[in-house]
């Protein structure tokens, strides 16, 4: 039984049924992710979170979704009509395409691609177009600025994300997600390439607009950034895309670094347990993301950019070089793992020390330099 | 059968969106049509079973290049009045000259070349390993020169963007 075989009768029907299953699973997961995020973050802040709707507030997500569907769908008068209306779909479609190539269990997904990891990078780039369309189409200069900022952030963090994943692809020798997962039967790649995982995780937070990199959507500062003019069903499309991306990329990350559907340190398990393992591992990733959100304060735009261009990209390129040397000269992977662990601990320590540092701000403008205009 | 229907769908979509690029009265709309058109070309590459080239097309042309065009347009050309742009200008004859020359060249080359695919209708499936082997062995020098060119462009962009505060 492999990806190519049609499980549900004829091949096109098989694709449709598999896609439908993913769509339904995605909808349920997104509804409960919003609930889960509120609950988890509330516990971090010594609150209770939603408790009223249904037992322990379990129906809160459903109630929110219903409210959003019946809410009035506003379009600003000077909005660029078609760009405005198609932008939510342009953000959502790439995220959905990512879900189509993920292996949820051994040989179990919609379609396995030989270039699966590269496919994910490619559609990740298309995601930016929707953000820019939303920013431009709203006919609002704040939305436009939000869109441009979000695009700049996403383009920048794509580089360390891709390079960090490439180091793992070099170790695996393939871009096939299913094969990458099955190679991690005895040891997941996070043990060999922890530094790549740290870089991937930080860049992922930024790609998903999660705190501390949630500047494009910072609700307490710029009230929504590029989707400030959206309401009702179109706004919920953006939320759907965001949470579906959170889920999809958590599975993607767990497939690449945590071994996906493998039972840790090797023993064959059935499809049911494989699905459960994928869900558990991706839930761990999601909880880590929520944990970071509840713990870290938001970065400033210039800090965000210089962290990417002056720290992450350099480290990821050095890691790429080191991995290349180890693979070319067949040096033992244990030493690579040691180097990696050292690098990862160093990076995390530096981040920790920098976050504990006292602010150098003297006034409200902070440490921005005053630009002297001459001539 | 279904492949042919899809091929025609993509062909019409590419030509239609390309017409949209030319005839669109707003330059940002033209850029968005350009994304669709280039993504459609990427879809055609999938029919030729060169998935790697298709994904590169999505990544580079669908994503990166047009996003940069959009960013530049949005920051510079945003017209508050929303008045539609004119389709022609004083540069129209030169544009027509370049366009017609390019069209004639492409048609001429495509008719004059003996395409290897004419032998049988089956496209060869090229894997990413083959591309990598050829790129880093036979075409190593062009690869390095292209990288150096990009590096120079990159450094140039940084020099332009850098604030002159310590000179």
Interface residues (C-beta under 8 A of the other chain):
Chain A: X12 X78 X80 X82 X83 X113 X114 X115 X118 X119 X121 X122 X123 X124 X125 X126 X128 X129 X132 X133 X135 X136 X139 X141 X144 X147 X148 X151 X152 X155 X175 X369 X371 X372
Chain B: X2 X26 X28 X29 X32 X35 X39 X51 X52 X55 X56 X58 X59 X62 X63 X64 X66 X67 X70 X71 X74 X75 X78 X82 X127 X128 X163 X165
